[in-house]
């Protein structure tokens, strides 16, 4: 197994990070955060840690069964003195949706409600909607770092204070299941 070295993390809802880690989801929808240059998302890194975030996540924006399944990930830590990264991702490909309404076709591929997808589509309609297709690995043990204010706020990418080094514990999906998930997602987006 090849050690990973990561200098960046992509922030995502804590419940979605767990869904990615479990292999229940292999994609992310992105438009960009308030603190992004020009408010637009850029797929700036091909390998990164996934940083659990609690800003904006709400149980009512998850499908009901998923809200129950991931309830414990909806509550933020009381005062974060450290942050644990237990999920690593490789960006397999980025699909830019010329017609963002195509995102509604992905309903079976993620844990969000249609309302959440509509919010992504309607937010800054002048900006493109990106679908990130990921290969995800669970880190065992997790990488823990001291929390800094640089990790806070509505931004996609976080530059880590130190280089994170770890061994991937296991892929969220084996090679065959991962290939099938990517093929299915691409077929849905094209259809």
Secondary structure, 3 states (H helix, E strand, C coil): CCEEEEEEEEEEEHHHHHHHHCCCCCEEEECCCCCCHHHCCCCCCCEEEEEEECCCCCHHHECHHHHHHCHHHCCCCCCCCEEEEEEEEEEEEEEEECCHHHHHHHHHHCCECHHHHHHHHHCCCCCCEEEEEEEEEEEEEEEEEECCHHHCCCCCEEEEEEEEEEEEEEECCCHHHHHHHHHHHHHHHHC
